[in-house]
């Protein structure tokens, strides 16, 4: 995650990940992430989410905070 952030030249505060604190939480990852980040989100913000798991499962979404 840090390598991707650096390569895209994104500011540290613009990239959030919690794998160090939570470990691999499988299908609960997105729910846990949303419960942590939405408390700080402000209306009008756009959040990009992505996840990659074992067995080459992945997903992504863009959310507009209202």
Secondary structure by P-SEA (a helix, b strand, c coil): caaaaaaacccccccccccccccccccaaaaaaaacccccccccbbbbbbbbbccccccccccccc
